[in-house]
């Protein structure tokens, strides 16, 4: 009897161990499986010439899809396992290729439609008769003479005007004092050493996370120009702020003489969920970040 009980416990132990191993396997597959994407876009001076497309897949193509923009129209398609969704002609189709059922109000019987029209006419007629009776009743009622309102004296007007000025000035002073208090409280919160260290740690971790999002392969060519050369210079100055991060695979050609907008882009990359998990884990381990989070939740101006 004892060896039978031990055998049953052994089977249950192996079963639980197998379930845990399966859960861990799924967890690591989700974390390590890359979200692969490819983005292609082009433009040739006109809005009609704009083209773009995004293809992606995840979990060994268990989840895949595409988004495209052509001739001013956008279309998309998403497939999850055997189920497909999409826009345009793809919308309403399931994995078996069947269309969704549609119902048109024109298919309703004409008799029901006519009966509904007759009912609405009767209700409209009843409302008109009721409004007519109400109007006749109001005409028969004796009209009351309007009471003459007593005009306030000059002293009362001056007193009321002075009261408004006094109230406005007092409210303005109260607002200034409130703003000063809020300003001092906000500055003390920002200048706190714990919060400052938490901010630096957050910047460091976000930079590391963004570095992991850089595409594996990219080729971007962009030529632009406006009618006003000054606007072209401003746009170039704005792009130069992010150029150190994208300069290795980007070619910019500003044109200060002509209005032009041409370019092509071909970007491939992978994103893994484990990078986001590492970011969250490092932030949670930092005591300054945890303390700042608690202070932000309880902070009130």
C-alpha positions in Angstrom: 0.0 0.0 0.0 2.8 2.4 0.9 4.6 1.8 -2.4 1.4 2.6 -4.3 1.0 5.9 -2.5 4.7 6.8 -3.2 4.2 5.9 -6.8 1.2 8.2 -7.1 3.1 11.1 -5.4 6.0 10.4 -7.8 3.7 10.7 -10.8 2.2 13.9 -9.4 5.7 15.3 -8.8 6.8 14.6 -12.3 3.5 16.1 -13.6 4.0 19.4 -11.6 7.7 19.5 -12.7 6.6 19.1 -16.3 4.0 21.9 -16.0 6.6 24.3 -14.4 9.2 23.4 -17.1 6.6 24.2 -19.8 5.6 27.5 -18.3 9.3 28.5 -18.0 9.9 27.5 -21.6 7.0 29.6 -22.8 8.2 32.5 -20.6 11.8 32.4 -22.1 10.5 31.9 -25.6 8.3 35.1 -25.3 11.3 37.0 -23.8 13.9 35.9 -26.3 11.9 35.6 -29.5 12.6 38.7 -31.6 9.9 40.9 -33.0 11.3 41.2 -36.5 10.2 44.1 -38.8 11.0 45.7 -42.1 10.0 49.2 -43.1 10.2 50.5 -46.7 9.1 54.1 -47.7 9.6 56.5 -50.6 8.4 59.9 -51.8 9.0 61.9 -55.1 8.0 65.5 -54.5 4.2 64.9 -54.4 1.8 63.5 -51.9 0.4 61.0 -54.4 3.9 59.5 -54.9 4.2 58.6 -51.2 4.6 54.9 -50.7 5.2 52.9 -47.5 5.0 49.5 -46.1 5.7 47.7 -42.8 6.0 43.9 -42.4 6.5 42.2 -39.1 6.4 38.8 -37.4 6.8 37.4 -33.9 7.0 34.1 -32.1 8.2 32.0 -35.1 5.6 33.7 -37.4 2.8 32.8 -35.0 1.9 36.5 -35.1 2.5 38.3 -38.4 1.1 41.2 -40.3 1.7 44.1 -42.7 0.6 47.7 -43.1 0.9 49.5 -46.4 0.2 53.0 -47.8 -0.3 53.4 -51.6 -2.1 56.0 -53.7 -3.4 57.8 -50.6 -5.0 54.6 -49.1 -3.9 52.6 -46.2 -4.5 48.8 -45.8 -3.5 46.4 -43.1 -3.6 42.7 -42.4 -2.9 40.8 -39.1 -2.7 37.1 -38.6 -2.6 35.5 -35.2 -2.2 31.7 -35.4 -4.9 30.6 -37.9 -7.1 33.7 -37.5 -6.7 36.6 -39.9 -7.9 40.2 -39.7 -7.6 43.0 -42.3 -9.0 46.1 -43.9 -10.8 46.5 -47.2 -11.3 43.2 -49.0 -9.6 41.4 -46.1 -12.0 42.7 -43.4 -14.7 40.3 -42.3 -12.9 37.1 -43.5 -12.0 34.4 -41.1 -9.4 31.7 -41.6 -11.8 29.6 -43.7 -12.3 32.5 -46.1 -15.9 33.1 -45.3 -17.4 36.6 -45.3 -19.2 38.2 -42.4 -23.0 38.3 -42.7 -24.4 41.7 -43.5 -27.9 43.0 -43.0 -29.5 45.8 -45.1 -32.5 47.7 -43.9 -33.8 47.8 -47.5 -34.3 44.0 -47.2 -37.1 44.6 -44.6 -40.7 44.0 -45.8 -42.3 47.0 -47.4 -45.5 46.5 -45.3 -43.6 47.0 -42.0 -41.9 50.1 -43.4 -45.3 51.6 -44.5 -46.9 50.7 -41.1 -44.1 52.5 -39.3 -44.6 55.6 -41.5 -48.3 55.7 -40.7 -47.6 55.5 -37.0 -45.2 58.4 -37.2 -47.7 60.5 -39.0 -50.4 59.9 -36.3 -48.0 60.8 -33.5 -47.0 64.0 -35.3 -50.7 64.9 -35.7 -51.4 64.3 -32.0 -48.4 66.5 -31.0 -49.6 69.4 -33.3 -53.1 69.2 -31.8 -51.7 69.3 -28.2 -49.5 72.3 -29.0 -52.5 74.1 -30.6 -54.6 73.6 -27.4 -51.8 74.8 -25.2 -51.4 77.9 -27.3 -55.1 78.7 -27.1 -55.1 78.2 -23.3 -52.2 80.7 -22.9 -54.1 83.3 -25.0 -57.2 83.1 -22.8 -55.2 83.7 -19.6 -55.2 87.3 -18.4 -52.0 89.1 -19.0 -50.1 90.3 -15.9 -48.7 93.7 -15.9 -44.9 93.7 -15.7 -43.7 95.0 -12.3 -41.4 98.0 -12.5 -38.0 97.3 -11.2 -36.5 99.7 -8.7 -33.4 101.2 -10.1 -30.4 101.2 -7.6 -29.1 104.6 -6.5 -25.7 106.0 -7.4 -24.3 105.2 -3.9 -25.4 101.6 -4.2 -23.8 101.3 -7.6 -20.5 102.7 -6.3 -20.6 100.5 -3.2 -21.1 97.4 -5.4 -18.3 98.4 -7.8 -15.9 98.9 -4.9 -16.8 95.5 -3.5 -16.0 93.9 -6.9 -12.6 95.6 -7.1 -11.8 94.6 -3.5 -12.7 91.0 -4.1 -10.7 90.8 -7.3 -7.6 92.3 -5.7 -7.8 90.0 -2.7 -8.2 86.9 -5.0 -5.2 88.0 -7.0 -3.1 88.3 -3.9 -4.2 84.9 -2.7 -3.3 83.4 -6.0 0.2 84.9 -5.9 0.8 83.6 -2.4 -0.4 80.1 -3.4 1.9 80.1 -6.5 4.9 81.1 -4.3 4.2 78.2 -1.9 3.8 75.7 -4.8 7.0 77.0 -6.4 9.1 76.5 -3.3 7.6 73.0 -2.7 8.2 72.0 -6.3 11.8 73.3 -6.3 12.6 71.4 -3.1 11.2 68.2 -4.6 13.3 68.6 -7.8 16.5 69.5 -6.0 16.3 66.6 -3.6 19.4 64.5 -3.9 17.5 61.2 -4.0 15.3 62.4 -6.8 18.2 63.7 -8.7 20.0 60.4 -8.6 16.9 58.6 -9.6 16.5 60.9 -12.6 20.1 60.2 -13.7 19.6 56.4 -13.3 16.4 56.6 -15.4 18.2 58.5 -18.2 21.1 56.0 -18.2 18.7 53.0 -18.4 16.5 54.6 -21.1 19.6 55.3 -23.3 20.7 51.7 -22.9 17.2 50.5 -23.9 17.1 52.8 -27.0 20.5 51.5 -28.0 19.1 48.0 -28.1 16.3 49.2 -30.4 18.7 50.3 -33.1 18.0 48.6 -36.4 20.3 45.9 -37.7 20.3 47.3 -41.2 19.2 50.6 -42.5 19.6 52.8 -45.6 18.0 56.2 -45.6 18.4 58.9 -48.2 16.5 62.2 -47.9 16.6 65.3 -50.0 14.5 68.3 -48.9 14.1 72.0 -49.6 11.6 74.8 -49.0 10.7 77.9 -50.9 12.2 80.0 -48.1 15.9 79.0 -47.6 15.6 80.0 -43.9 13.1 77.2 -43.4 15.4 74.7 -44.9 18.2 75.9 -42.5 15.8 75.5 -39.5 14.9 72.0 -40.6 18.5 71.1 -41.1 19.4 72.4 -37.6 16.5 70.4 -36.1 17.7 67.2 -37.9 21.2 67.8 -36.8 20.1 67.3 -33.1 19.3 63.6 -33.8 21.9 63.1 -36.6 24.6 61.6 -34.2 22.2 58.7 -33.5 21.2 58.0 -37.1 24.1 59.4 -39.1 25.8 56.0 -39.7 23.0 54.9 -42.0 21.4 58.2 -43.1 22.3 60.6 -45.9 20.7 64.1 -45.8 20.8 66.5 -48.8 19.4 70.0 -48.1 18.5 72.1 -51.2 18.5 75.8 -50.5 17.4 76.9 -54.0 14.5 74.6 -54.9 11.4 73.2 -53.2 11.9 69.5 -53.2 11.0 66.5 -51.1 12.5 63.2 -52.2 13.8 60.2 -50.4 13.9 56.4 -49.8 14.2 54.3 -46.6 14.8 50.6 -46.1 15.0 49.6 -42.4 15.3 46.1 -40.9 15.5 45.4 -37.2 14.6 43.2 -34.2 13.1 44.0 -30.8 13.2 41.6 -27.9 11.0 41.8 -24.8 13.9 40.9 -22.6 15.4 44.4 -23.1 12.3 46.0 -21.6 12.4 43.5 -18.7 16.0 44.4 -18.0 15.1 48.1 -17.9 12.2 47.5 -15.5 14.4 45.2 -13.3 17.3 47.7 -13.0 14.9 50.5 -12.2 13.2 48.5 -9.5 16.5 47.4 -7.9 17.6 51.1 -7.5 16.5 52.4 -4.0 16.5 56.0 -5.2 14.0 55.2 -8.0 11.8 53.3 -5.5 11.9 56.2 -3.0 11.2 58.8 -5.8 8.2 56.7 -7.0 6.7 56.7 -3.5 7.3 60.4 -3.1 5.6 61.1 -6.5 2.6 59.1 -5.5 2.2 61.1 -2.3 3.2 64.5 -3.7 0.6 67.2 -3.6 1.0 70.9 -4.5 
